[in-house]
Amino acid sequence: MTTEVRSLREFRMPDVGEGLTEAEILSWYVKPGDTVTDGQVVCEVETAKAAVELPIPFNGVVEQLFFPEGATVDVGTVIISVAVAGEAGAAAPAVAAAPAAPAPALAPAPAEAEPERREVLVGYGPRTGGSQRRARRTTTTTVIAPAPVPVPAVVVPVSVPVPVPVVPEQPSGDRPLAKPPVRKLAKDLGIDLRAVTPTGPDGVITREDVHAHASAAAAVAAAAEAPAPVAAAEPVSVSGSGDVRVPIKGVRKATAQAMVSSAFTAPHVTEFVQVDVTRTMRFVRRLKESGELGRDIRVSPLLLVAKALLTAIKRHPEINAQWDEAAQEIVIKGQVNLGIAAATPRGLIVPNIKDAGAKTLSGLAAALGELIDTARQGKTSPADMQGGTVTITNVGVFGVDTGTPILNPGEAAILAFGAVRELPWVHKGKVVPRQVTTLALSFDHRLVDGELGSRVLADVAALLERPKRLITWG
């Protein structure tokens, strides 16, 4: 006779934003007593970068919700426990009188004995004696906590695997190491094993790895599907005198902390220049009318400002740098990841175009259009906001002439593009109306001295005055 043993499993707050330390629980989709299945979304959380929905990586019945809606929880903290049913006849210790076919003590273990099993993990009781034959094949998941979104860094496993006499299926070519049950699980979930970060011995992909990857991927996908006006849902309280208090959290909290850190860490210098962009505005109209960059490509003055800045950086690569405090070194970056500051309902975000300096004008236009559309829809992923090296902020869209922008933390420079206005200007010895804008370049004076900053800003201005040179330099 067999019995069913129910055990508790804990689901911890994952890191869905590449290094974030906390998240706020926006809403619960389940309550104690509800039945949940592997992959079911149980709650929505907001990090400093995105609002995401979290799927549970196992089946069971909700036992307890550890935090209410609105609570801010550190990454790695248990947020929900689930009662999980063990395998019949497998969860309890072996009974001496139970009939079982004898098996040699040194018999090779079958393929189903997976490396993620432990003697005292959930669903398995401690052994009472020597080796014993398993009753039948089981695929019980032993996920302890979902891993963060895979990034190109060293991943430390949650638990230390113990040696087991199992040889995983050997890969052919670039096929990743995994056993057949794990491959089937990945296939059922629609996951490419080559994208999964392995944590098992010798680079073996375990069921935990597959579930963790599925959980992280679902969280990012949920962030992309979330509606933009998240900020509208933030609660406010009104005092008797009519004051309104707005809680600072999520993107706004992260922005505030980053700007304070940047302002009081990097010595800022800002320089300004007025530029006659009449030819640039004509060039923009010509590109729009001719469609030479592509019929579906959006062309704007910001595109040519971005191209001018990237061209200036190509001539003066020292400005595309970072300060390494620990090593006391200046690190000149090998590629330009161009950030574009975007105001969204959740606050200011700065997604970036990876390796923007290597793109043609048409390629840059396509990437810029996609970045702006994604940001406006609230679908920017955390990965798109990592690794920026220099930023443009377009304050001109608000009718502002210019400003003194604060550096994105870790970056050496940020360019503010002001409003384009028709002003009286001396052109060819005469005062005539011309299209004029003001550019402001802030830079970290530890990395960039006044000469370098001035040369870069002057180059950007000269290129915008005669934009056809962008084609030559680009």
Secondary structure, DSSP 8 states (H G I E B T S, - for coil): -----EEEEEEE----SSS--EEEEEEES--TT-EE-TT-EEEEEE-SS-EEEEE-SS-EEEEEE-S-TT-EEETT-EEEEEEEE--TTTSS---TT-------TT----TT--TT--TTSTT-----SS----SS--------S------SS----SS-----S------STT---B-HHHHHHHHHHT--GGGS---SGGG-B-HHHHHHHHHHHHHHHHHHHS-S--GGGS--EE-TTS-EE----HHHHHHHHHHHHHHHHS-EEEEEEEEE-HHHHHHHHHHHHH-TT-TT----HHHHHHHHHHHHHHH-GGGSEEEETTTTEEEE-SS--EEE-EEETTEEE--EETTGGG--HHHHHHHHHHHHHHHHTT---GGGGSS--EEEE-GGGGT---------TT-SEEEEE---EEEEEEETTEEEEEEEEEEEEEEETTT--HHHHHHHHHHHHHHHHSTHHHHHH-
